[in-house]
Amino acid sequence: MTTLPETTTRKLGLVIDLDTCVGCHACVVSCKGWNTENYGAPLSDQDPYGADPSGTFLNRVHSYEVQPLATSAMPHPAAQLVHFPKSCLHCEGAPCVTVCPTGASYKRVEDGIVLVNEADCIGCGLCAWACPYGAREMDQAEGVMKKCTLCVDRIYNDNLPEEDRVPACVRTCPSNARHFGDLGDPDSDVSQLVAERGGMDLMPEQGTKPVNQYLPPRPKDTLDQPKPAGDIDILAPFLEPVMDEPKGFLGWLDRTLEKI
Amino acid sequence: MHPAPSVIVFTTLSGLGFGLLIWLGLGLPAVTGWVAFAFFAIAYALAVGGLLASTFHLGHPERAWKAFSQWRSSWLSREGVCAVAALLVMAAYGAGLVFFDTRLAALGWVGAVLSLGTVFTTSMIYTQMKTVPRWNTPLTPALLIAISLAGGALLAGEISAALILIPIAGVLQILWWVRGDGAFAASGTDMATATGLGNIGTVRAFEPPHTGTNYLLREMVHQVGRKHAMKLRGIAFGLGYVLPVALLLLPFSHMLAIVAVLAHVAGVAASRWLFFAEAEHVVGLYYGKR
């Protein structure tokens, strides 16, 4: 049924930390690796080794340059590079679900995961049009819509060791930029992280009410700004020069050369 | 958006076909026998031809019947239900006219309402897309219904009605274009809201996720043809609205009427091509393409 559930028991989703993501694309690779050989049709590639390669991915990492406005204190502020992983946000008001004519797209009542039943998908592509985030991609070989399943075949999988029962992207992230949990429970680790760091919705004006949250980058050090008063760097004293005058052979050489 | 030929053919032809069915359902013109057969054959060829064309862009056309199930939530499903209901009712009504010289008026009215409903539900598939600000306006159903009624009147030979409806459609077309040109900026969705990074500074796409293209870029970030958009608008407006009205104002001849119909269809097809080619999807923002 493609009407959305009124509420879901849990709201499983991801919290993505834009401060710590290093843009290594490991999540992209592990996502494709897991999902091409598990739930549903494989994620096909077209012309993968040719001149015009393209393929189906459920998770992609963009990179943005953010240029702060110049101020009198900082006439030439340095631009900031932000790596930006993007996958399905498992929205509470998922517009992709309600447009589906066959009932292939649905949002689960028990955990809020948005899934596609590929046996019912006619490949009309309307759900991809309805998604503002570009989370859904039509597989060109299979003719059905593919999207992030939140690794539904890992997170409940008793055959996996417990530490592996998280989405592949979360498990693989080397910089801990991706967190998985229940965003409907205010006491969960992910909810606390969102509260602490000011997690945000992408495109809130679209009214999709995304479950996945993004943590904004922390303010950066500003090397070109005047140093604030006081010793803010606890390591600085340890890096002070330990000797002003050279000794030994170098000292003799220094003194001799001075005399010439 | 990618202007897929199947969808352009579908919306143009089936809009025209269901427009003709609306007029036939109302008994305008009041035809029976072989003349009615000819009218119904044209209407069904256009409506069914368009519907068949629309299945060409499906990944799995053999499962298309499943699309009748989700009428509670999906405009595409409602369109399918409406279209089949309209075609069945109008077939019964048409059979009465063609074979029994009997006009079952009430059945005709039901068929006309269902045909109008089909055009409306088709237009709502596009109108509902908040992700495409150019489409997301009540002007979209108004325009598509006006074009369908005007084209139907033209095909039905209801000249006086066509002379009123074609200019109305033309005015709506201009309004739709003018509003559409500012729609993306007015939607409030931009790089800042897409990335949430706007409070740090100006956001610019630095590096895309991949060096090649992908489904999203091909389907929703289509940029071809914008260069000639104004010329095409002129062609669409001239052929679709101005020329048919001018030809209808001349002394009537079947030859001129055929030219008027062909010009109108060509103009509407050009307008429909622009409907897709000019539509900007917000996902383009993530790729820095807006």
Interface residues (C-beta under 8 A of the other chain):
Chain A: M1 T2 T3 L18 H25 V28 D52 P53 S54 G55 T56 F57 R60 V61 H62 S63 Y64 E65 V66 Q67 P68 L69 P77 A79 Q80 L81 V82 F84 K86 P95 V97 T98 V99 C100 P101 T102 G103 A104 D120 C121 I122 G123 C124 G125 L126 A128 W129 A130 C131 P132 Y133 G134 E137 M138 Q140 E142 G143 V144 M145 M200 D201 L202 M203 P204 E205 Q206 G207 Y214 P216 P217
Chain B: M1 H57 L58 G59 H60 P61 R63 A64 K66 A67 S69 Q70 R72 S73 S74 W75 L76 S77 G80 I125 Q128 M129 K130 T131 V132 S187 G188 T189 M191 T193 A194 T195 G196 L197 N199 I200 G201 T202 V203 R204 A205 F206 E207 P208 P209 H210 G212 T213 N214 Y215 L216 E219 M220 H281 V282 V283 Y286 Y287
